[in-house]
């Protein structure tokens, strides 16, 4: 067994992902289907969006 020291995280990706998901869920839950589609189309056109490269 390994009993090493615990590493202190400076960035918690899981916590950040959950916060983003909760924020988006709160925003989308108040929208109609048409508003949601329009929202994502608008987000896709934003210039500072990070696009994955495959």
mmCIF entry with sequence, helices, sheets and N, C-alpha, C, O atoms, coordinates in Angstrom:
data_MODEL
# 
_entry.id   MODEL 
# 
_entity.id                         1 
_entity.type                       polymer 
_entity.pdbx_number_of_molecules   1 
# 
_entity_poly.entity_id                      1 
_entity_poly.type                           'polypeptide(L)' 
_entity_poly.nstd_linkage                   no 
_entity_poly.nstd_monomer                   no 
_entity_poly.pdbx_seq_one_letter_code       
;(UNK)(UNK)(UNK)(UNK)(UNK)(UNK)(UNK)(UNK)(UNK)(UNK)(UNK)(UNK)(UNK)(UNK)(UNK)(UNK)
(UNK)(UNK)(UNK)(UNK)(UNK)(UNK)(UNK)(UNK)(UNK)(UNK)(UNK)(UNK)(UNK)(UNK)(UNK)(UNK)
(UNK)(UNK)(UNK)(UNK)(UNK)(UNK)(UNK)(UNK)(UNK)(UNK)(UNK)(UNK)(UNK)(UNK)(UNK)(UNK)
(UNK)(UNK)(UNK)(UNK)(UNK)(UNK)
;
_entity_poly.pdbx_seq_one_letter_code_can   XXXXXXXXXXXXXXXXXXXXXXXXXXXXXXXXXXXXXXXXXXXXXXXXXXXXXX 
_entity_poly.pdbx_strand_id                 A 
# 
loop_
_entity_poly_seq.entity_id 
_entity_poly_seq.num 
_entity_poly_seq.mon_id 
_entity_poly_seq.hetero 
1 1  UNK n 
1 2  UNK n 
1 3  UNK n 
1 4  UNK n 
1 5  UNK n 
1 6  UNK n 
1 7  UNK n 
1 8  UNK n 
1 9  UNK n 
1 10 UNK n 
1 11 UNK n 
1 12 UNK n 
1 13 UNK n 
1 14 UNK n 
1 15 UNK n 
1 16 UNK n 
1 17 UNK n 
1 18 UNK n 
1 19 UNK n 
1 20 UNK n 
1 21 UNK n 
1 22 UNK n 
1 23 UNK n 
1 24 UNK n 
1 25 UNK n 
1 26 UNK n 
1 27 UNK n 
1 28 UNK n 
1 29 UNK n 
1 30 UNK n 
1 31 UNK n 
1 32 UNK n 
1 33 UNK n 
1 34 UNK n 
1 35 UNK n 
1 36 UNK n 
1 37 UNK n 
1 38 UNK n 
1 39 UNK n 
1 40 UNK n 
1 41 UNK n 
1 42 UNK n 
1 43 UNK n 
1 44 UNK n 
1 45 UNK n 
1 46 UNK n 
1 47 UNK n 
1 48 UNK n 
1 49 UNK n 
1 50 UNK n 
1 51 UNK n 
1 52 UNK n 
1 53 UNK n 
1 54 UNK n 
# 
_struct_asym.id          A 
_struct_asym.entity_id   1 
# 
loop_
_struct_conf.conf_type_id 
_struct_conf.id 
_struct_conf.pdbx_PDB_helix_id 
_struct_conf.beg_label_comp_id 
_struct_conf.beg_label_asym_id 
_struct_conf.beg_label_seq_id 
_struct_conf.pdbx_beg_PDB_ins_code 
_struct_conf.end_label_comp_id 
_struct_conf.end_label_asym_id 
_struct_conf.end_label_seq_id 
_struct_conf.pdbx_end_PDB_ins_code 
_struct_conf.beg_auth_comp_id 
_struct_conf.beg_auth_asym_id 
_struct_conf.beg_auth_seq_id 
_struct_conf.end_auth_comp_id 
_struct_conf.end_auth_asym_id 
_struct_conf.end_auth_seq_id 
_struct_conf.pdbx_PDB_helix_class 
_struct_conf.details 
_struct_conf.pdbx_PDB_helix_length 
HELX_P HELX_P1 AA1 UNK A 13 ? UNK A 28 ? UNK A 13 UNK A 28 1 ? 16 
HELX_P HELX_P2 AA2 UNK A 33 ? UNK A 45 ? UNK A 33 UNK A 45 1 ? 13 
# 
_struct_conf_type.id          HELX_P 
_struct_conf_type.criteria    ? 
_struct_conf_type.reference   ? 
# 
loop_
_atom_site.group_PDB 
_atom_site.id 
_atom_site.type_symbol 
_atom_site.label_atom_id 
_atom_site.label_alt_id 
_atom_site.label_comp_id 
_atom_site.label_asym_id 
_atom_site.label_entity_id 
_atom_site.label_seq_id 
_atom_site.pdbx_PDB_ins_code 
_atom_site.Cartn_x 
_atom_site.Cartn_y 
_atom_site.Cartn_z 
_atom_site.occupancy 
_atom_site.B_iso_or_equiv 
_atom_site.pdbx_formal_charge 
_atom_site.auth_seq_id 
_atom_site.auth_comp_id 
_atom_site.auth_asym_id 
_atom_site.auth_atom_id 
_atom_site.pdbx_PDB_model_num 
ATOM 1   N N  . UNK A 1 1  ? 0.830   -1.197 0.000   1.00 0.00 ? 1  UNK A N  1 
ATOM 2   C CA . UNK A 1 1  ? 0.000   0.000  0.000   1.00 0.00 ? 1  UNK A CA 1 
ATOM 3   C C  . UNK A 1 1  ? 0.863   1.245  0.000   1.00 0.00 ? 1  UNK A C  1 
ATOM 4   O O  . UNK A 1 1  ? 1.984   1.258  0.508   1.00 0.00 ? 1  UNK A O  1 
ATOM 5   N N  . UNK A 1 2  ? 0.290   2.313  -0.600  1.00 0.00 ? 2  UNK A N  1 
ATOM 6   C CA . UNK A 1 2  ? 1.013   3.582  -0.668  1.00 0.00 ? 2  UNK A CA 1 
ATOM 7   C C  . UNK A 1 2  ? 0.392   4.557  0.316   1.00 0.00 ? 2  UNK A C  1 
ATOM 8   O O  . UNK A 1 2  ? -0.810  4.813  0.246   1.00 0.00 ? 2  UNK A O  1 
ATOM 9   N N  . UNK A 1 3  ? 1.164   5.095  1.213   1.00 0.00 ? 3  UNK A N  1 
ATOM 10  C CA . UNK A 1 3  ? 0.695   6.073  2.199   1.00 0.00 ? 3  UNK A CA 1 
ATOM 11  C C  . UNK A 1 3  ? 1.443   7.385  2.010   1.00 0.00 ? 3  UNK A C  1 
ATOM 12  O O  . UNK A 1 3  ? 2.063   7.895  2.943   1.00 0.00 ? 3  UNK A O  1 
ATOM 13  N N  . UNK A 1 4  ? 1.382   7.927  0.803   1.00 0.00 ? 4  UNK A N  1 
ATOM 14  C CA . UNK A 1 4  ? 2.081   9.170  0.498   1.00 0.00 ? 4  UNK A CA 1 
ATOM 15  C C  . UNK A 1 4  ? 1.348   10.373 1.072   1.00 0.00 ? 4  UNK A C  1 
ATOM 16  O O  . UNK A 1 4  ? 0.257   10.253 1.629   1.00 0.00 ? 4  UNK A O  1 
ATOM 17  N N  . UNK A 1 5  ? 1.954   11.497 0.926   1.00 0.00 ? 5  UNK A N  1 
ATOM 18  C CA . UNK A 1 5  ? 1.333   12.721 1.412   1.00 0.00 ? 5  UNK A CA 1 
ATOM 19  C C  . UNK A 1 5  ? 0.254   13.175 0.430   1.00 0.00 ? 5  UNK A C  1 
ATOM 20  O O  . UNK A 1 5  ? 0.347   12.945 -0.776  1.00 0.00 ? 5  UNK A O  1 
ATOM 21  N N  . UNK A 1 6  ? -0.747  13.811 0.966   1.00 0.00 ? 6  UNK A N  1 
ATOM 22  C CA . UNK A 1 6  ? -1.838  14.299 0.129   1.00 0.00 ? 6  UNK A CA 1 
ATOM 23  C C  . UNK A 1 6  ? -1.378  15.554 -0.608  1.00 0.00 ? 6  UNK A C  1 
ATOM 24  O O  . UNK A 1 6  ? -0.793  16.459 -0.013  1.00 0.00 ? 6  UNK A O  1 
ATOM 25  N N  . UNK A 1 7  ? -1.650  15.593 -1.902  1.00 0.00 ? 7  UNK A N  1 
ATOM 26  C CA . UNK A 1 7  ? -1.256  16.739 -2.718  1.00 0.00 ? 7  UNK A CA 1 
ATOM 27  C C  . UNK A 1 7  ? -2.363  17.789 -2.653  1.00 0.00 ? 7  UNK A C  1 
ATOM 28  O O  . UNK A 1 7  ? -3.537  17.480 -2.861  1.00 0.00 ? 7  UNK A O  1 
ATOM 29  N N  . UNK A 1 8  ? -1.985  19.011 -2.368  1.00 0.00 ? 8  UNK A N  1 
ATOM 30  C CA . UNK A 1 8  ? -2.958  20.096 -2.317  1.00 0.00 ? 8  UNK A CA 1 
ATOM 31  C C  . UNK A 1 8  ? -3.237  20.575 -3.741  1.00 0.00 ? 8  UNK A C  1 
ATOM 32  O O  . UNK A 1 8  ? -2.329  20.978 -4.468  1.00 0.00 ? 8  UNK A O  1 
ATOM 33  N N  . UNK A 1 9  ? -4.513  20.521 -4.120  1.00 0.00 ? 9  UNK A N  1 
ATOM 34  C CA . UNK A 1 9  ? -4.891  20.918 -5.469  1.00 0.00 ? 9  UNK A CA 1 
ATOM 35  C C  . UNK A 1 9  ? -5.019  22.436 -5.547  1.00 0.00 ? 9  UNK A C  1 
ATOM 36  O O  . UNK A 1 9  ? -5.564  23.080 -4.651  1.00 0.00 ? 9  UNK A O  1 
ATOM 37  N N  . UNK A 1 10 ? -4.507  22.984 -6.635  1.00 0.00 ? 10 UNK A N  1 
ATOM 38  C CA . UNK A 1 10 ? -4.677  24.405 -6.884  1.00 0.00 ? 10 UNK A CA 1 
ATOM 39  C C  . UNK A 1 10 ? -5.868  24.630 -7.796  1.00 0.00 ? 10 UNK A C  1 
ATOM 40  O O  . UNK A 1 10 ? -6.446  25.716 -7.830  1.00 0.00 ? 10 UNK A O  1 
ATOM 41  N N  . UNK A 1 11 ? -6.228  23.590 -8.535  1.00 0.00 ? 11 UNK A N  1 
ATOM 42  C CA . UNK A 1 11 ? -7.349  23.678 -9.460  1.00 0.00 ? 11 UNK A CA 1 
ATOM 43  C C  . UNK A 1 11 ? -8.131  22.374 -9.384  1.00 0.00 ? 11 UNK A C  1 
ATOM 44  O O  . UNK A 1 11 ? -7.567  21.293 -9.558  1.00 0.00 ? 11 UNK A O  1 
ATOM 45  N N  . UNK A 1 12 ? -9.430  22.480 -9.123  1.00 0.00 ? 12 UNK A N  1 
ATOM 46  C CA . UNK A 1 12 ? -10.280 21.300 -9.021  1.00 0.00 ? 12 UNK A CA 1 
ATOM 47  C C  . UNK A 1 12 ? -11.219 21.267 -10.222 1.00 0.00 ? 12 UNK A C  1 
ATOM 48  O O  . UNK A 1 12 ? -12.230 21.970 -10.245 1.00 0.00 ? 12 UNK A O  1 
ATOM 49  N N  . UNK A 1 13 ? -10.886 20.452 -11.214 1.00 0.00 ? 13 UNK A N  1 
ATOM 50  C CA . UNK A 1 13 ? -11.653 20.389 -12.458 1.00 0.00 ? 13 UNK A CA 1 
ATOM 51  C C  . UNK A 1 13 ? -13.073 19.878 -12.234 1.00 0.00 ? 13 UNK A C  1 
ATOM 52  O O  . UNK A 1 13 ? -14.010 20.364 -12.867 1.00 0.00 ? 13 UNK A O  1 
ATOM 53  N N  . UNK A 1 14 ? -13.241 18.906 -11.346 1.00 0.00 ? 14 UNK A N  1 
ATOM 54  C CA . UNK A 1 14 ? -14.577 18.355 -11.084 1.00 0.00 ? 14 UNK A CA 1 
ATOM 55  C C  . UNK A 1 14 ? -15.466 19.425 -10.454 1.00 0.00 ? 14 UNK A C  1 
ATOM 56  O O  . UNK A 1 14 ? -16.628 19.571 -10.834 1.00 0.00 ? 14 UNK A O  1 
ATOM 57  N N  . UNK A 1 15 ? -14.933 20.158 -9.510  1.00 0.00 ? 15 UNK A N  1 
ATOM 58  C CA . UNK A 1 15 ? -15.700 21.227 -8.862  1.00 0.00 ? 15 UNK A CA 1 
ATOM 59  C C  . UNK A 1 15 ? -16.105 22.288 -9.888  1.00 0.00 ? 15 UNK A C  1 
ATOM 60  O O  . UNK A 1 15 ? -17.246 22.750 -9.894  1.00 0.00 ? 15 UNK A O  1 
ATOM 61  N N  . UNK A 1 16 ? -15.167 22.666 -10.749 1.00 0.00 ? 16 UNK A N  1 
ATOM 62  C CA . UNK A 1 16 ? -15.467 23.672 -11.760 1.00 0.00 ? 16 UNK A CA 1 
ATOM 63  C C  . UNK A 1 16 ? -16.532 23.167 -12.732 1.00 0.00 ? 16 UNK A C  1 
ATOM 64  O O  . UNK A 1 16 ? -17.447 23.912 -13.084 1.00 0.00 ? 16 UNK A O  1 
ATOM 65  N N  . UNK A 1 17 ? -16.426 21.924 -13.165 1.00 0.00 ? 17 UNK A N  1 
ATOM 66  C CA . UNK A 1 17 ? -17.406 21.358 -14.092 1.00 0.00 ? 17 UNK A CA 1 
ATOM 67  C C  . UNK A 1 17 ? -18.797 21.330 -13.466 1.00 0.00 ? 17 UNK A C  1 
ATOM 68  O O  . UNK A 1 17 ? -19.784 21.635 -14.136 1.00 0.00 ? 17 UNK A O  1 
ATOM 69  N N  . UNK A 1 18 ? -18.881 20.970 -12.201 1.00 0.00 ? 18 UNK A N  1 
ATOM 70  C CA . UNK A 1 18 ? -20.172 20.949 -11.510 1.00 0.00 ? 18 UNK A CA 1 
ATOM 71  C C  . UNK A 1 18 ? -20.762 22.345 -11.379 1.00 0.00 ? 18 UNK A C  1 
ATOM 72  O O  . UNK A 1 18 ? -21.968 22.531 -11.541 1.00 0.00 ? 18 UNK A O  1 
ATOM 73  N N  . UNK A 1 19 ? -19.914 23.330 -11.087 1.00 0.00 ? 19 UNK A N  1 
ATOM 74  C CA . UNK A 1 19 ? -20.394 24.712 -10.979 1.00 0.00 ? 19 UNK A CA 1 
ATOM 75  C C  . UNK A 1 19 ? -20.932 25.211 -12.317 1.00 0.00 ? 19 UNK A C  1 
ATOM 76  O O  . UNK A 1 19 ? -21.974 25.865 -12.362 1.00 0.00 ? 19 UNK A O  1 
ATOM 77  N N  . UNK A 1 20 ? -20.228 24.905 -13.403 1.00 0.00 ? 20 UNK A N  1 
ATOM 78  C CA . UNK A 1 20 ? -20.673 25.309 -14.738 1.00 0.00 ? 20 UNK A CA 1 
ATOM 79  C C  . UNK A 1 20 ? -21.988 24.622 -15.082 1.00 0.00 ? 20 UNK A C  1 
ATOM 80  O O  . UNK A 1 20 ? -22.905 25.254 -15.607 1.00 0.00 ? 20 UNK A O  1 
ATOM 81  N N  . UNK A 1 21 ? -22.078 23.319 -14.783 1.00 0.00 ? 21 UNK A N  1 
ATOM 82  C CA . UNK A 1 21 ? -23.297 22.561 -15.063 1.00 0.00 ? 21 UNK A CA 1 
ATOM 83  C C  . UNK A 1 21 ? -24.479 23.128 -14.285 1.00 0.00 ? 21 UNK A C  1 
ATOM 84  O O  . UNK A 1 21 ? -25.565 23.290 -14.841 1.00 0.00 ? 21 UNK A O  1 
ATOM 85  N N  . UNK A 1 22 ? -24.278 23.432 -13.005 1.00 0.00 ? 22 UNK A N  1 
ATOM 86  C CA . UNK A 1 22 ? -25.361 23.975 -12.184 1.00 0.00 ? 22 UNK A CA 1 
ATOM 87  C C  . UNK A 1 22 ? -25.806 25.348 -12.683 1.00 0.00 ? 22 UNK A C  1 
ATOM 88  O O  . UNK A 1 22 ? -27.000 25.644 -12.715 1.00 0.00 ? 22 UNK A O  1 
ATOM 89  N N  . UNK A 1 23 ? -24.847 26.180 -13.072 1.00 0.00 ? 23 UNK A N  1 
ATOM 90  C CA . UNK A 1 23 ? -25.164 27.514 -13.583 1.00 0.00 ? 23 UNK A CA 1 
ATOM 91  C C  . UNK A 1 23 ? -25.955 27.425 -14.893 1.00 0.00 ? 23 UNK A C  1 
ATOM 92  O O  . UNK A 1 23 ? -26.941 28.138 -15.080 1.00 0.00 ? 23 UNK A O  1 
ATOM 93  N N  . UNK A 1 24 ? -25.516 26.549 -15.790 1.00 0.00 ? 24 UNK A N  1 
ATOM 94  C CA . UNK A 1 24 ? -26.196 26.364 -17.064 1.00 0.00 ? 24 UNK A CA 1 
ATOM 95  C C  . UNK A 1 24 ? -27.583 25.759 -16.856 1.00 0.00 ? 24 UNK A C  1 
ATOM 96  O O  . UNK A 1 24 ? -28.538 26.155 -17.525 1.00 0.00 ? 24 UNK A O  1 
ATOM 97  N N  . UNK A 1 25 ? -27.700 24.808 -15.940 1.00 0.00 ? 25 UNK A N  1 
ATOM 98  C CA . UNK A 1 25 ? -28.986 24.181 -15.645 1.00 0.00 ? 25 UNK A CA 1 
ATOM 99  C C  . UNK A 1 25 ? -29.980 25.214 -15.127 1.00 0.00 ? 25 UNK A C  1 
ATOM 100 O O  . UNK A 1 25 ? -31.147 25.200 -15.519 1.00 0.00 ? 25 UNK A O  1 
ATOM 101 N N  . UNK A 1 26 ? -29.531 26.106 -14.254 1.00 0.00 ? 26 UNK A N  1 
ATOM 102 C CA . UNK A 1 26 ? -30.409 27.145 -13.721 1.00 0.00 ? 26 UNK A CA 1 
ATOM 103 C C  . UNK A 1 26 ? -30.892 28.078 -14.827 1.00 0.00 ? 26 UNK A C  1 
ATOM 104 O O  . UNK A 1 26 ? -32.046 28.507 -14.826 1.00 0.00 ? 26 UNK A O  1 
ATOM 105 N N  . UNK A 1 27 ? -30.003 28.391 -15.769 1.00 0.00 ? 27 UNK A N  1 
ATOM 106 C CA . UNK A 1 27 ? -30.354 29.283 -16.873 1.00 0.00 ? 27 UNK A CA 1 
ATOM 107 C C  . UNK A 1 27 ? -31.316 28.599 -17.842 1.00 0.00 ? 27 UNK A C  1 
ATOM 108 O O  . UNK A 1 27 ? -32.309 29.198 -18.255 1.00 0.00 ? 27 UNK A O  1 
ATOM 109 N N  . UNK A 1 28 ? -31.029 27.350 -18.206 1.00 0.00 ? 28 UNK A N  1 
ATOM 110 C CA . UNK A 1 28 ? -31.825 26.648 -19.211 1.00 0.00 ? 28 UNK A CA 1 
ATOM 111 C C  . UNK A 1 28 ? -33.189 26.190 -18.687 1.00 0.00 ? 28 UNK A C  1 
ATOM 112 O O  . UNK A 1 28 ? -34.132 26.042 -19.465 1.00 0.00 ? 28 UNK A O  1 
ATOM 113 N N  . UNK A 1 29 ? -33.296 25.969 -17.391 1.00 0.00 ? 29 UNK A N  1 
ATOM 114 C CA . UNK A 1 29 ? -34.556 25.474 -16.835 1.00 0.00 ? 29 UNK A CA 1 
ATOM 115 C C  . UNK A 1 29 ? -35.690 26.491 -16.973 1.00 0.00 ? 29 UNK A C  1 
ATOM 116 O O  . UNK A 1 29 ? -36.863 26.127 -16.882 1.00 0.00 ? 29 UNK A O  1 
ATOM 117 N N  . UNK A 1 30 ? -35.351 27.749 -17.189 1.00 0.00 ? 30 UNK A N  1 
ATOM 118 C CA . UNK A 1 30 ? -36.353 28.808 -17.321 1.00 0.00 ? 30 UNK A CA 1 
ATOM 119 C C  . UNK A 1 30 ? -36.698 29.102 -18.778 1.00 0.00 ? 30 UNK A C  1 
ATOM 120 O O  . UNK A 1 30 ? -37.527 29.966 -19.062 1.00 0.00 ? 30 UNK A O  1 
ATOM 121 N N  . UNK A 1 31 ? -36.050 28.373 -19.711 1.00 0.00 ? 31 UNK A N  1 
ATOM 122 C CA . UNK A 1 31 ? -36.233 28.651 -21.137 1.00 0.00 ? 31 UNK A CA 1 
ATOM 123 C C  . UNK A 1 31 ? -37.127 27.614 -21.808 1.00 0.00 ? 31 UNK A C  1 
ATOM 124 O O  . UNK A 1 31 ? -37.263 26.481 -21.344 1.00 0.00 ? 31 UNK A O  1 
ATOM 125 N N  . UNK A 1 32 ? -37.730 28.039 -22.912 1.00 0.00 ? 32 UNK A N  1 
ATOM 126 C CA . UNK A 1 32 ? -38.475 27.107 -23.751 1.00 0.00 ? 32 UNK A CA 1 
ATOM 127 C C  . UNK A 1 32 ? -37.488 26.384 -24.661 1.00 0.00 ? 32 UNK A C  1 
ATOM 128 O O  . UNK A 1 32 ? -36.316 26.755 -24.731 1.00 0.00 ? 32 UNK A O  1 
ATOM 129 N N  . UNK A 1 33 ? -37.961 25.357 -25.353 1.00 0.00 ? 33 UNK A N  1 
ATOM 130 C CA . UNK A 1 33 ? -37.091 24.607 -26.258 1.00 0.00 ? 33 UNK A CA 1 
ATOM 131 C C  . UNK A 1 33 ? -36.503 25.519 -27.334 1.00 0.00 ? 33 UNK A C  1 
ATOM 132 O O  . UNK A 1 33 ? -35.323 25.412 -27.665 1.00 0.00 ? 33 UNK A O  1 
ATOM 133 N N  . UNK A 1 34 ? -37.322 26.409 -27.873 1.00 0.00 ? 34 UNK A N  1 
ATOM 134 C CA . UNK A 1 34 ? -36.860 27.315 -28.921 1.00 0.00 ? 34 UNK A CA 1 
ATOM 135 C C  . UNK A 1 34 ? -35.798 28.279 -28.392 1.00 0.00 ? 34 UNK A C  1 
ATOM 136 O O  . UNK A 1 34 ? -34.827 28.580 -29.086 1.00 0.00 ? 34 UNK A O  1 
ATOM 137 N N  . UNK A 1 35 ? -35.986 28.761 -27.158 1.00 0.00 ? 35 UNK A N  1 
ATOM 138 C CA . UNK A 1 35 ? -35.007 29.672 -26.548 1.00 0.00 ? 35 UNK A CA 1 
ATOM 139 C C  . UNK A 1 35 ? -33.677 28.955 -26.294 1.00 0.00 ? 35 UNK A C  1 
ATOM 140 O O  . UNK A 1 35 ? -32.607 29.543 -26.449 1.00 0.00 ? 35 UNK A O  1 
ATOM 141 N N  . UNK A 1 36 ? -33.757 27.685 -25.905 1.00 0.00 ? 36 UNK A N  1 
ATOM 142 C CA . UNK A 1 36 ? -32.543 26.901 -25.653 1.00 0.00 ? 36 UNK A CA 1 
ATOM 143 C C  . UNK A 1 36 ? -31.758 26.716 -26.951 1.00 0.00 ? 36 UNK A C  1 
ATOM 144 O O  . UNK A 1 36 ? -30.538 26.876 -26.971 1.00 0.00 ? 36 UNK A O  1 
ATOM 145 N N  . UNK A 1 37 ? -32.458 26.379 -28.028 1.00 0.00 ? 37 UNK A N  1 
ATOM 146 C CA . UNK A 1 37 ? -31.798 26.204 -29.328 1.00 0.00 ? 37 UNK A CA 1 
ATOM 147 C C  . UNK A 1 37 ? -31.138 27.518 -29.751 1.00 0.00 ? 37 UNK A C  1 
ATOM 148 O O  . UNK A 1 37 ? -29.997 27.520 -30.212 1.00 0.00 ? 37 UNK A O  1 
ATOM 149 N N  . UNK A 1 38 ? -31.854 28.632 -29.595 1.00 0.00 ? 38 UNK A N  1 
ATOM 150 C CA . UNK A 1 38 ? -31.306 29.939 -29.959 1.00 0.00 ? 38 UNK A CA 1 
ATOM 151 C C  . UNK A 1 38 ? -30.087 30.279 -29.094 1.00 0.00 ? 38 UNK A C  1 
ATOM 152 O O  . UNK A 1 38 ? -29.111 30.840 -29.592 1.00 0.00 ? 38 UNK A O  1 
ATOM 153 N N  . UNK A 1 39 ? -30.143 29.945 -27.816 1.00 0.00 ? 39 UNK A N  1 
ATOM 154 C CA . UNK A 1 39 ? -29.033 30.210 -26.903 1.00 0.00 ? 39 UNK A CA 1 
ATOM 155 C C  . UNK A 1 39 ? -27.768 29.480 -27.368 1.00 0.00 ? 39 UNK A C  1 
ATOM 156 O O  . UNK A 1 39 ? -26.693 30.077 -27.427 1.00 0.00 ? 39 UNK A O  1 
ATOM 157 N N  . UNK A 1 40 ? -27.896 28.184 -27.698 1.00 0.00 ? 40 UNK A N  1 
ATOM 158 C CA . UNK A 1 40 ? -26.722 27.425 -28.104 1.00 0.00 ? 40 UNK A CA 1 
ATOM 159 C C  . UNK A 1 40 ? -26.216 27.848 -29.473 1.00 0.00 ? 40 UNK A C  1 
ATOM 160 O O  . UNK A 1 40 ? -25.012 27.799 -29.722 1.00 0.00 ? 40 UNK A O  1 
ATOM 161 N N  . UNK A 1 41 ? -27.098 28.259 -30.356 1.00 0.00 ? 41 UNK A N  1 
ATOM 162 C CA . UNK A 1 41 ? -26.642 28.778 -31.650 1.00 0.00 ? 41 UNK A CA 1 
ATOM 163 C C  . UNK A 1 41 ? -25.848 30.069 -31.451 1.00 0.00 ? 41 UNK A C  1 
ATOM 164 O O  . UNK A 1 41 ? -24.839 30.292 -32.119 1.00 0.00 ? 41 UNK A O  1 
ATOM 165 N N  . UNK A 1 42 ? -26.305 30.908 -30.537 1.00 0.00 ? 42 UNK A N  1 
ATOM 166 C CA . UNK A 1 42 ? -25.597 32.159 -30.228 1.00 0.00 ? 42 UNK A CA 1 
ATOM 167 C C  . UNK A 1 42 ? -24.234 31.868 -29.606 1.00 0.00 ? 42 UNK A C  1 
ATOM 168 O O  . UNK A 1 42 ? -23.246 32.521 -29.943 1.00 0.00 ? 42 UNK A O  1 
ATOM 169 N N  . UNK A 1 43 ? -24.178 30.899 -28.707 1.00 0.00 ? 43 UNK A N  1 
ATOM 170 C CA . UNK A 1 43 ? -22.916 30.542 -28.052 1.00 0.00 ? 43 UNK A CA 1 
ATOM 171 C C  . UNK A 1 43 ? -21.909 30.000 -29.056 1.00 0.00 ? 43 UNK A C  1 
ATOM 172 O O  . UNK A 1 43 ? -20.709 30.243 -28.929 1.00 0.00 ? 43 UNK A O  1 
ATOM 173 N N  . UNK A 1 44 ? -22.388 29.272 -30.046 1.00 0.00 ? 44 UNK A N  1 
ATOM 174 C CA . UNK A 1 44 ? -21.507 28.684 -31.053 1.00 0.00 ? 44 UNK A CA 1 
ATOM 175 C C  . UNK A 1 44 ? -20.837 29.768 -31.891 1.00 0.00 ? 44 UNK A C  1 
ATOM 176 O O  . UNK A 1 44 ? -19.730 29.563 -32.388 1.00 0.00 ? 44 UNK A O  1 
ATOM 177 N N  . UNK A 1 45 ? -21.488 30.914 -32.055 1.00 0.00 ? 45 UNK A N  1 
ATOM 178 C CA . UNK A 1 45 ? -20.959 31.977 -32.899 1.00 0.00 ? 45 UNK A CA 1 
ATOM 179 C C  . UNK A 1 45 ? -20.002 32.916 -32.169 1.00 0.00 ? 45 UNK A C  1 
ATOM 180 O O  . UNK A 1 45 ? -19.356 33.748 -32.806 1.00 0.00 ? 45 UNK A O  1 
ATOM 181 N N  . UNK A 1 46 ? -19.898 32.799 -30.848 1.00 0.00 ? 46 UNK A N  1 
ATOM 182 C CA . UNK A 1 46 ? -19.016 33.688 -30.091 1.00 0.00 ? 46 UNK A CA 1 
ATOM 183 C C  . UNK A 1 46 ? -17.554 33.430 -30.466 1.00 0.00 ? 46 UNK A C  1 
ATOM 184 O O  . UNK A 1 46 ? -17.139 32.283 -30.636 1.00 0.00 ? 46 UNK A O  1 
ATOM 185 N N  . UNK A 1 47 ? -16.796 34.493 -30.589 1.00 0.00 ? 47 UNK A N  1 
ATOM 186 C CA . UNK A 1 47 ? -15.410 34.413 -31.067 1.00 0.00 ? 47 UNK A CA 1 
ATOM 187 C C  . UNK A 1 47 ? -14.466 33.772 -30.055 1.00 0.00 ? 47 UNK A C  1 
ATOM 188 O O  . UNK A 1 47 ? -13.542 33.067 -30.462 1.00 0.00 ? 47 UNK A O  1 
ATOM 189 N N  . UNK A 1 48 ? -14.657 33.986 -28.760 1.00 0.00 ? 48 UNK A N  1 
ATOM 190 C CA . UNK A 1 48 ? -13.686 33.502 -27.793 1.00 0.00 ? 48 UNK A CA 1 
ATOM 191 C C  . UNK A 1 48 ? -13.934 32.054 -27.350 1.00 0.00 ? 48 UNK A C  1 
ATOM 192 O O  . UNK A 1 48 ? -13.312 31.583 -26.398 1.00 0.00 ? 48 UNK A O  1 
ATOM 193 N N  . UNK A 1 49 ? -14.820 31.363 -28.021 1.00 0.00 ? 49 UNK A N  1 
ATOM 194 C CA . UNK A 1 49 ? -15.118 29.969 -27.700 1.00 0.00 ? 49 UNK A CA 1 
ATOM 195 C C  . UNK A 1 49 ? -13.911 29.101 -28.045 1.00 0.00 ? 49 UNK A C  1 
ATOM 196 O O  . UNK A 1 49 ? -13.310 29.260 -29.107 1.00 0.00 ? 49 UNK A O  1 
ATOM 197 N N  . UNK A 1 50 ? -13.566 28.203 -27.166 1.00 0.00 ? 50 UNK A N  1 
ATOM 198 C CA . UNK A 1 50 ? -12.449 27.291 -27.399 1.00 0.00 ? 50 UNK A CA 1 
ATOM 199 C C  . UNK A 1 50 ? -12.991 26.082 -28.136 1.00 0.00 ? 50 UNK A C  1 
ATOM 200 O O  . UNK A 1 50 ? -13.920 25.421 -27.671 1.00 0.00 ? 50 UNK A O  1 
ATOM 201 N N  . UNK A 1 51 ? -12.402 25.799 -29.289 1.00 0.00 ? 51 UNK A N  1 
ATOM 202 C CA . UNK A 1 51 ? -12.832 24.668 -30.095 1.00 0.00 ? 51 UNK A CA 1 
ATOM 203 C C  . UNK A 1 51 ? -11.810 23.549 -29.970 1.00 0.00 ? 51 UNK A C  1 
ATOM 204 O O  . UNK A 1 51 ? -10.607 23.789 -30.067 1.00 0.00 ? 51 UNK A O  1 
ATOM 205 N N  . UNK A 1 52 ? -12.284 22.333 -29.755 1.00 0.00 ? 52 UNK A N  1 
ATOM 206 C CA . UNK A 1 52 ? -11.331 21.212 -29.676 1.00 0.00 ? 52 UNK A CA 1 
ATOM 207 C C  . UNK A 1 52 ? -10.723 20.929 -31.042 1.00 0.00 ? 52 UNK A C  1 
ATOM 208 O O  . UNK A 1 52 ? -11.387 21.074 -32.068 1.00 0.00 ? 52 UNK A O  1 
ATOM 209 N N  . UNK A 1 53 ? -9.474  20.530 -31.049 1.00 0.00 ? 53 UNK A N  1 
ATOM 210 C CA . UNK A 1 53 ? -8.826  20.183 -32.316 1.00 0.00 ? 53 UNK A CA 1 
ATOM 211 C C  . UNK A 1 53 ? -8.618  18.679 -32.343 1.00 0.00 ? 53 UNK A C  1 
ATOM 212 O O  . UNK A 1 53 ? -8.034  18.097 -31.429 1.00 0.00 ? 53 UNK A O  1 
ATOM 213 N N  . UNK A 1 54 ? -9.104  18.070 -33.398 1.00 0.00 ? 54 UNK A N  1 
ATOM 214 C CA . UNK A 1 54 ? -8.991  16.607 -33.494 1.00 0.00 ? 54 UNK A CA 1 
ATOM 215 C C  . UNK A 1 54 ? -8.066  16.228 -34.622 1.00 0.00 ? 54 UNK A C  1 
ATOM 216 O O  . UNK A 1 54 ? -7.841  15.043 -34.865 1.00 0.00 ? 54 UNK A O  1 
# 
